[in-house]
């Protein structure tokens, strides 16, 4: 079977020749010898000459004597010219190998010629040689360990610095698996890591977040930092490892960490001492604040007491003094009613002074914590009737005190504190109500609650006054002409709190006031 090119049809032969001409390195062209006309030039030639314009190309070839019938195409020994110099359209000078072949077609002479740019090839080779020298210097004299492995993990290159790090000779490592430089305990893990890296290679640090160690020839280990890179050529895929011995840095880090821990302990110790000192200071400050507050309250109490006493005691004492003076002058028997009137005035004012002093004494005992709850079982109606009977002496003319109780008649509370509460509320109702008015007292016991309600139709209180109702020494804006210490409702409020009571006030100016106090009762503790 013949495989000669002549056996192929002409179009197929032309296709083959066209493909070869386009792939031939350098310039390939054909000119007619007689006319000098350019018949063909490949793309590489067009790029070398710097233009696609055919007239310009013919002119360049004429100027450079390329493919011309009058060109001296032989050397003295008759061989084709091997090297030629030419200029392109930009005036750039090139040197290359020139080769030509004469051929005839249809009785016409043609010159087939080719030019290869050997100068650029030489420059490239020279530049490549210089780059290789630079790479060799960087590789061999770098102050970091560098090694290259193939896809199988075999060491194919290693620099002198790395050999010094590991204590090997070059021939002892070339061709060996990279695991020879890794601790035995992590060999199986590293093989898997290597396979995964080869499947997806990328430039990155190795073992992020881990402490890495390498092994010398004498099997001693040292800490390292490793960065990975990769490249591919016609021989396959390769991994480049950059290895840094960080022993000294680790020592410095350990020393720094030790110093840091010691500093942390010192700071923590000092912080604890400071916190303790601050706590003691805060406690002292709190104690001092409480003491100063108590002292201020005591001073305020004394100041108010002096002011109140000078005001509240002056009128009763003046009344007592004047009545006692007048009693002396009514000696006759028929003057007895007048004497009785003045004696009653003396008794009433002495009672007023006694109540005022009792208020001050009660507040003092409350502030000093001397009041103790003493719950006992007692009869509600009997206890309240006794209190009302005692308060009748200060009632105004024709004032009527009505009392009503609902529910069980026995209760387990502190009768003494309850008496003080009732006397203060009832005393205020009498004081701030007009003669002939009605005052209502209602008590009830339902389930585990005892409720006390005192209602009057007196002068009442404004909403603003009700906001300060239970403050010490506070008196409403509409009672300036009525005697009082401003301590009664404060005492009622404090006693109610001590008995776990809840106090409510409903009042309106000139329409009266209603106080309601609810006390919880522990029936299981009542010794009935």
C-alpha positions as CSV (number, residue, x, y, z in Angstrom):
1,X,0.0,0.0,0.0
2,X,1.5,3.4,-1.0
3,X,1.4,6.3,1.4
4,X,3.1,8.9,-0.9
5,X,1.9,12.5,-0.7
6,X,1.4,12.4,-4.5
7,X,-1.3,9.8,-4.0
8,X,-3.5,12.4,-2.3
9,X,-5.8,14.7,-4.2
10,X,-4.5,18.2,-4.9
11,X,-6.9,20.1,-2.5
12,X,-5.9,17.7,0.4
13,X,-2.1,18.2,-0.5
14,X,-2.7,22.0,-0.5
15,X,-4.4,21.8,3.0
16,X,-1.4,19.9,4.4
17,X,1.2,22.3,2.9
18,X,-0.9,25.4,4.2
19,X,-1.0,23.9,7.7
20,X,2.8,23.2,7.7
21,X,3.6,26.7,6.4
22,X,1.6,28.4,9.2
23,X,3.2,26.3,11.9
24,X,6.8,26.8,10.7
25,X,8.6,29.0,13.1
26,X,9.7,32.4,11.7
27,X,8.9,34.1,8.4
28,X,7.9,32.0,5.4
29,X,7.2,33.7,2.1
30,X,7.1,33.2,-1.8
31,X,8.0,35.9,-4.3
32,X,8.0,35.9,-8.1
33,X,11.6,36.4,-9.3
34,X,10.8,38.4,-12.4
35,X,8.2,40.8,-11.1
36,X,9.2,40.7,-7.4
37,X,5.6,40.3,-6.5
38,X,4.9,38.8,-3.1
39,X,2.8,35.7,-3.6
40,X,2.5,34.5,0.0
41,X,3.6,35.3,3.6
42,X,2.6,33.6,6.8
43,X,1.1,35.4,9.9
44,X,4.4,35.1,11.8
45,X,6.2,36.9,9.0
46,X,3.6,39.7,9.0
47,X,4.2,40.2,12.7
48,X,8.0,40.2,12.3
49,X,7.9,42.8,9.6
50,X,5.3,44.9,11.5
51,X,2.6,45.5,8.8
52,X,-0.2,43.7,6.9
53,X,0.0,46.1,3.9
54,X,1.3,44.0,0.9
55,X,2.9,47.0,-1.0
56,X,4.8,47.9,2.2
57,X,5.8,44.3,2.7
58,X,7.1,44.1,-0.9
59,X,9.0,47.4,-0.4
60,X,10.6,46.0,2.9
61,X,11.6,42.8,1.1
62,X,13.1,44.8,-1.8
63,X,15.0,47.0,0.6
64,X,16.3,44.0,2.6
65,X,17.0,41.9,-0.6
66,X,14.7,39.1,0.5
67,X,13.6,36.7,-2.2
68,X,14.9,38.8,-5.1
69,X,16.3,37.5,-8.4
70,X,19.3,39.8,-8.2
71,X,20.1,38.9,-4.6
72,X,23.4,37.4,-3.7
73,X,22.1,34.2,-2.3
74,X,25.4,32.3,-2.1
75,X,28.6,32.5,-0.1
76,X,32.0,32.1,-1.6
77,X,31.6,28.3,-1.3
78,X,28.2,28.3,-3.1
79,X,26.1,27.5,0.0
80,X,22.9,29.3,0.9
81,X,23.3,32.3,3.1
82,X,22.9,31.2,6.7
83,X,22.4,34.5,8.5
84,X,20.9,37.8,7.4
85,X,20.2,41.2,8.9
86,X,17.0,43.2,8.1
87,X,14.9,46.1,9.4
88,X,11.2,46.1,9.9
89,X,8.8,49.0,9.1
90,X,9.6,50.6,12.5
91,X,13.3,50.7,11.8
92,X,14.1,47.9,14.2
93,X,17.1,45.8,13.2
94,X,17.0,42.0,13.4
95,X,19.4,39.1,12.7
96,X,18.2,35.7,11.6
97,X,18.9,32.6,9.6
98,X,17.9,33.0,6.0
99,X,17.1,30.0,3.9
100,X,15.7,30.0,0.3
101,X,14.6,27.5,-2.4
102,X,14.1,28.1,-6.1
103,X,11.1,26.6,-7.8
104,X,9.3,26.7,-11.2
105,X,5.5,26.7,-11.7
106,X,3.9,27.1,-15.1
107,X,7.3,28.1,-16.6
108,X,7.7,30.9,-14.1
109,X,10.5,31.2,-11.5
110,X,9.7,31.7,-7.8
111,X,11.8,32.1,-4.6
112,X,10.6,30.3,-1.5
113,X,12.4,31.7,1.5
114,X,12.3,31.4,5.3
115,X,13.8,33.6,8.1
116,X,14.2,32.5,11.7
117,X,15.0,35.1,14.4
118,X,18.0,33.6,16.0
119,X,19.0,36.7,17.8
120,X,15.8,36.8,19.9
121,X,16.2,33.1,20.5
122,X,19.7,33.8,21.7
123,X,18.5,36.6,23.9
124,X,15.8,34.4,25.3
125,X,18.3,31.7,26.1
126,X,20.7,34.2,27.7
127,X,17.8,35.7,29.7
128,X,16.7,32.2,30.7
129,X,20.2,31.3,31.7
130,X,20.5,34.4,33.9
131,X,17.1,33.7,35.5
132,X,18.2,30.2,36.2
133,X,21.4,31.5,37.8
134,X,19.3,33.9,39.9
135,X,16.9,31.1,40.9
136,X,19.9,28.9,41.8
137,X,21.3,31.6,44.0
138,X,18.0,32.2,45.7
139,X,17.4,28.5,46.1
140,X,20.9,27.5,47.3
141,X,21.7,30.5,49.5
142,X,18.3,31.3,50.9
143,X,18.2,31.6,54.7
144,X,15.1,29.4,54.9
145,X,14.7,25.7,54.2
146,X,13.2,25.0,50.8
147,X,12.4,21.6,49.3
148,X,10.3,20.4,46.4
149,X,8.3,17.2,46.2
150,X,6.5,15.5,43.3
151,X,3.0,14.2,43.4
152,X,4.1,11.0,45.1
153,X,5.6,13.0,48.0
154,X,9.2,12.2,46.9
155,X,11.8,14.9,47.5
156,X,13.2,16.0,44.2
157,X,15.0,19.3,45.2
158,X,16.3,20.5,48.6
159,X,18.5,23.5,49.3
160,X,21.6,23.7,51.5
161,X,19.9,25.5,54.3
162,X,17.3,22.8,54.7
163,X,20.0,20.1,54.6
164,X,21.7,21.9,57.5
165,X,18.4,22.1,59.4
166,X,17.8,18.4,59.1
167,X,21.4,17.2,59.3
168,X,21.3,15.1,56.1
169,X,23.4,15.0,52.9
170,X,21.6,15.7,49.7
171,X,21.9,12.2,48.3
172,X,20.4,10.8,51.5
173,X,17.1,12.7,50.9
174,X,16.6,12.9,47.1
175,X,14.0,10.4,46.1
176,X,12.9,9.7,49.7
177,X,9.3,10.3,50.9
178,X,8.7,13.7,52.7
179,X,7.5,11.8,55.8
180,X,11.2,11.0,56.6
181,X,11.3,14.6,58.0
182,X,8.1,14.3,60.0
183,X,7.6,12.7,63.5
184,X,6.6,9.1,63.2
185,X,3.4,9.7,65.3
186,X,1.8,11.8,62.6
187,X,2.9,9.9,59.5
188,X,-0.5,8.4,58.8
189,X,-2.2,11.8,59.2
190,X,0.3,13.5,56.9
191,X,-0.2,11.0,54.0
192,X,-3.9,11.9,54.0
193,X,-3.2,15.6,54.2
194,X,-0.7,15.3,51.3
195,X,-3.3,13.6,49.2
196,X,-5.9,16.2,49.9
197,X,-3.5,19.0,49.1
198,X,-2.5,17.4,45.7
199,X,-6.2,17.2,44.9
200,X,-6.7,20.9,45.5
201,X,-3.3,22.7,45.6
202,X,-3.1,26.3,46.7
203,X,-0.6,28.6,48.3
204,X,-1.2,28.7,52.1
205,X,0.3,28.1,55.5
206,X,0.4,24.5,56.6
207,X,-1.3,23.3,59.8
208,X,-3.1,26.5,60.7
209,X,-3.8,26.6,64.5
210,X,-1.5,23.6,65.1
211,X,2.0,23.2,66.6
212,X,4.1,21.6,63.8
213,X,7.4,19.6,64.4
214,X,10.1,18.3,62.1
215,X,12.6,15.5,62.8
216,X,16.4,15.7,62.3
217,X,18.5,12.8,61.2
218,X,19.4,12.1,64.9
219,X,15.6,11.8,65.5
220,X,15.5,15.0,67.6
221,X,12.4,17.2,67.0
222,X,12.2,21.0,66.6
223,X,9.2,23.3,66.1
224,X,8.7,24.6,62.5
225,X,6.5,26.9,60.5
226,X,5.7,25.6,56.9
227,X,4.2,27.5,54.0
228,X,3.2,25.6,50.8
229,X,3.1,26.5,47.2
230,X,2.9,24.5,43.9
231,X,3.7,24.6,40.2
232,X,3.2,22.4,37.2
233,X,5.4,21.7,34.1
234,X,5.6,19.0,31.5
235,X,7.0,16.6,34.0
236,X,4.0,16.9,36.3
237,X,2.8,18.6,39.5
238,X,5.2,19.7,42.2
239,X,4.8,21.1,45.8
240,X,7.2,23.6,47.2
241,X,7.6,23.7,51.0
242,X,9.2,26.7,52.8
243,X,10.4,25.5,56.3
244,X,11.4,27.8,59.2
245,X,12.9,26.6,62.4
246,X,11.1,28.5,65.1
247,X,12.8,27.1,68.2
248,X,14.2,30.4,69.4
249,X,10.8,32.1,68.8
250,X,9.0,29.4,70.7
251,X,11.5,29.9,73.6
252,X,10.8,33.6,73.5
253,X,7.1,33.0,73.3
254,X,7.3,30.6,76.3
255,X,9.3,33.1,78.2
256,X,6.9,35.9,77.3
257,X,3.9,33.7,78.2
258,X,5.5,32.9,81.6
259,X,6.1,36.6,82.2
260,X,2.5,37.3,81.1
261,X,1.1,34.6,83.4
262,X,3.2,36.0,86.3
263,X,1.9,39.5,85.4
264,X,-1.7,38.2,85.3
265,X,-1.3,36.7,88.7
266,X,0.2,39.9,90.1
267,X,-2.6,41.9,88.5
268,X,-5.2,39.5,89.8
269,X,-3.7,39.6,93.2
270,X,-3.5,43.4,93.2
271,X,-7.0,43.5,91.8
272,X,-8.3,41.3,94.6
273,X,-6.5,43.5,97.2
274,X,-7.9,46.6,95.6
275,X,-11.4,45.1,95.4
276,X,-11.2,44.1,99.0
277,X,-10.0,47.6,100.0
278,X,-12.8,49.1,97.9
279,X,-15.3,46.8,99.5
280,X,-14.1,47.7,103.0
281,X,-14.1,51.4,101.9
282,X,-17.6,51.0,100.5
283,X,-18.7,49.2,103.7
284,X,-17.2,52.0,105.8
285,X,-18.8,54.5,103.5
286,X,-22.1,52.8,103.8
287,X,-21.8,52.6,107.6
288,X,-20.7,56.3,107.6
289,X,-23.5,57.2,105.3
290,X,-26.0,55.4,107.5
291,X,-24.5,57.0,110.6
292,X,-24.5,60.4,109.0
293,X,-28.1,59.9,107.8
294,X,-29.1,58.8,111.3
295,X,-27.3,61.8,112.7
296,X,-28.9,64.1,110.2
297,X,-32.3,62.5,111.0
298,X,-31.7,62.8,114.7
299,X,-30.6,66.4,114.3
300,X,-33.6,67.1,112.1
301,X,-35.8,65.4,114.6
302,X,-34.3,67.4,117.4
303,X,-34.6,70.6,115.4
304,X,-38.2,69.9,114.5
305,X,-38.9,68.8,118.0
306,X,-37.6,72.1,119.4
307,X,-39.5,74.1,116.8
308,X,-42.7,72.0,117.3
309,X,-42.4,72.0,121.1
310,X,-41.9,75.7,121.2
311,X,-45.1,76.1,119.2
312,X,-47.2,73.2,120.5
313,X,-46.3,73.6,124.1
314,X,-46.6,77.4,124.3
315,X,-50.4,77.6,123.8
316,X,-51.4,74.7,126.2
317,X,-49.0,75.9,128.8
318,X,-50.3,79.4,128.5
319,X,-53.8,78.1,128.8
320,X,-52.9,76.0,131.9
321,X,-51.1,78.9,133.5
322,X,-54.0,81.3,132.9
323,X,-56.6,78.8,134.1
324,X,-54.6,78.0,137.2
325,X,-54.3,81.7,137.9
326,X,-58.1,82.3,137.5
327,X,-59.0,79.3,139.6
328,X,-57.5,81.0,142.6
329,X,-59.8,84.0,142.2
330,X,-63.0,81.9,142.2
331,X,-63.2,80.9,145.9
332,X,-66.9,81.3,146.6
333,X,-69.2,78.2,146.4
334,X,-71.3,79.7,143.7
335,X,-68.1,80.0,141.5
336,X,-67.7,76.2,141.4
337,X,-69.0,75.9,137.7
338,X,-66.5,78.5,136.6
339,X,-63.7,76.7,138.6
340,X,-64.8,73.4,137.0
341,X,-64.6,74.9,133.5
342,X,-61.0,76.1,134.1
343,X,-60.0,72.8,135.7
344,X,-61.3,71.0,132.6
345,X,-59.3,73.3,130.4
346,X,-56.2,72.4,132.4
347,X,-56.9,68.7,132.1
348,X,-57.5,68.9,128.3
349,X,-54.3,70.9,127.7
350,X,-52.3,68.5,129.9
351,X,-53.7,65.6,127.9
352,X,-52.7,67.5,124.7
353,X,-49.1,67.9,126.0
354,X,-49.0,64.3,127.0
355,X,-50.1,63.1,123.5
356,X,-47.5,65.4,121.9
357,X,-44.8,63.9,124.1
358,X,-46.0,60.4,123.4
359,X,-45.8,61.1,119.7
360,X,-42.2,62.2,120.0
361,X,-41.4,59.2,122.2
362,X,-43.1,56.7,119.7
363,X,-41.1,58.1,116.8
364,X,-37.9,57.9,118.7
365,X,-38.5,54.2,119.6
366,X,-39.4,53.4,116.0
367,X,-36.2,54.9,114.7
368,X,-34.1,53.1,117.4
369,X,-35.8,49.8,116.6
370,X,-37.1,49.4,120.1
371,X,-40.7,48.6,119.1
372,X,-41.4,44.8,119.2
373,X,-44.5,43.1,118.0
374,X,-46.4,41.2,120.7
375,X,-49.4,39.4,119.2
376,X,-52.0,38.1,121.6
377,X,-55.6,37.0,121.2
378,X,-58.2,39.5,122.4
379,X,-61.9,40.6,121.9
380,X,-62.2,43.1,119.1
381,X,-65.4,45.0,120.2
382,X,-64.3,45.2,123.9
383,X,-60.9,46.6,122.9
384,X,-62.4,49.2,120.5
385,X,-65.1,50.3,122.9
386,X,-62.5,50.9,125.6
387,X,-60.4,53.1,123.2
388,X,-63.5,55.1,122.1
389,X,-64.5,55.6,125.7
390,X,-61.0,57.0,126.4
391,X,-61.2,59.3,123.4
392,X,-64.6,60.8,124.4
393,X,-62.9,63.3,126.6
394,X,-61.3,65.1,123.6
395,X,-64.4,65.0,121.4
396,X,-66.0,68.3,120.4
397,X,-69.5,69.3,121.4
398,X,-72.1,67.0,120.1
399,X,-69.7,64.9,118.1
400,X,-71.0,61.4,117.7
401,X,-68.6,58.4,117.4
402,X,-70.3,55.4,115.9
403,X,-68.7,52.0,116.0
404,X,-69.7,48.7,114.2
405,X,-68.0,45.3,113.9
406,X,-68.7,42.4,111.5
407,X,-67.5,38.8,111.7
408,X,-65.6,36.8,114.3
409,X,-65.0,38.9,117.5
410,X,-61.6,37.5,118.3
411,X,-58.3,38.4,116.6
412,X,-54.6,37.6,117.1
413,X,-52.7,40.9,116.8
414,X,-50.7,43.3,118.9
415,X,-53.4,45.2,120.9
416,X,-51.0,48.0,122.0
417,X,-49.9,49.0,118.5
418,X,-53.5,48.7,117.3
419,X,-54.6,51.0,120.1
420,X,-52.0,53.6,119.0
421,X,-53.2,53.4,115.4
422,X,-56.9,53.8,116.4
423,X,-56.2,56.7,118.8
424,X,-54.2,58.6,116.1
425,X,-56.8,58.1,113.4
426,X,-59.7,58.8,115.7
427,X,-57.9,61.8,117.2
428,X,-57.4,63.3,113.8
429,X,-61.0,62.7,112.9
430,X,-62.1,64.5,116.0
431,X,-59.6,67.3,115.5
432,X,-60.4,68.0,111.8
433,X,-64.2,67.6,112.1
434,X,-66.7,70.2,113.2
435,X,-68.8,70.0,116.4
436,X,-71.9,67.9,116.0
437,X,-70.3,65.9,113.2
438,X,-70.5,62.0,112.9
439,X,-67.4,59.8,113.0
440,X,-67.7,56.2,111.9
441,X,-65.4,53.3,113.0
442,X,-65.9,50.0,111.2
443,X,-64.0,46.7,112.0
444,X,-64.5,43.4,110.3
445,X,-62.8,40.0,110.3
446,X,-63.2,37.8,107.3
447,X,-61.1,34.7,106.6
448,X,-57.4,35.6,107.3
449,X,-57.9,39.4,107.2
450,X,-58.8,42.0,109.8
451,X,-59.9,45.4,108.4
452,X,-60.1,48.7,110.3
453,X,-61.9,51.8,108.8
454,X,-62.2,55.3,110.3
455,X,-64.3,57.8,108.4
456,X,-65.1,61.4,109.1
457,X,-66.8,64.3,107.3
458,X,-64.2,66.9,108.2
459,X,-62.0,69.3,106.2
460,X,-60.3,66.6,104.1
461,X,-57.0,66.8,102.2
462,X,-55.9,67.9,98.7
463,X,-54.3,65.4,96.3
464,X,-50.9,67.2,96.7
465,X,-51.1,66.9,100.5
466,X,-51.9,63.2,100.1
467,X,-48.6,62.6,98.3
468,X,-46.8,63.6,101.6
469,X,-49.3,62.1,103.9
470,X,-47.1,59.8,106.0
471,X,-43.9,62.0,106.1
472,X,-42.7,63.0,109.5
473,X,-43.8,66.5,110.7
474,X,-45.8,67.1,107.5
475,X,-49.0,69.0,107.9
476,X,-51.6,69.7,105.3
477,X,-51.9,73.2,103.8
478,X,-55.4,73.6,105.3
479,X,-54.6,72.8,108.9
480,X,-52.2,75.6,109.8
481,X,-54.6,77.0,112.4
482,X,-55.2,73.6,114.1
483,X,-52.7,72.2,116.7
484,X,-50.7,69.1,115.8
485,X,-47.2,67.7,115.4
486,X,-47.5,66.1,112.0
487,X,-46.3,62.8,113.5
488,X,-49.6,61.0,114.0
489,X,-50.1,59.6,110.5
490,X,-46.3,58.8,110.3
491,X,-46.7,56.7,113.4
492,X,-49.9,55.0,112.0
493,X,-48.0,54.2,108.8
494,X,-44.9,52.7,110.6
495,X,-47.0,50.7,113.0
496,X,-49.1,49.3,110.2
497,X,-45.9,48.3,108.3
498,X,-44.6,46.5,111.4
499,X,-47.9,44.6,111.6
500,X,-47.7,43.8,107.8
501,X,-50.8,46.0,107.3
502,X,-51.8,47.8,104.1
503,X,-53.1,51.4,104.6
504,X,-55.2,53.3,102.1
505,X,-56.5,56.9,102.2
506,X,-59.5,58.3,100.4
507,X,-60.0,62.0,100.9
508,X,-61.5,65.1,99.3
509,X,-61.3,68.7,100.4
510,X,-64.2,69.8,102.6
511,X,-65.9,66.4,102.2
512,X,-64.0,64.2,104.7
513,X,-61.4,61.5,104.9
514,X,-61.6,57.7,105.1
515,X,-58.6,55.6,106.3
516,X,-58.8,51.8,105.6
517,X,-56.1,49.4,107.0
518,X,-56.1,45.7,106.3
519,X,-54.0,43.3,108.5
520,X,-53.2,39.7,107.5
521,X,-53.9,37.2,110.3
522,X,-52.0,33.9,111.1
523,X,-54.9,32.0,112.6
524,X,-52.7,28.9,113.1
525,X,-50.6,30.8,115.6
526,X,-53.5,32.2,117.5
527,X,-53.8,30.5,121.0
528,X,-57.6,30.6,121.3
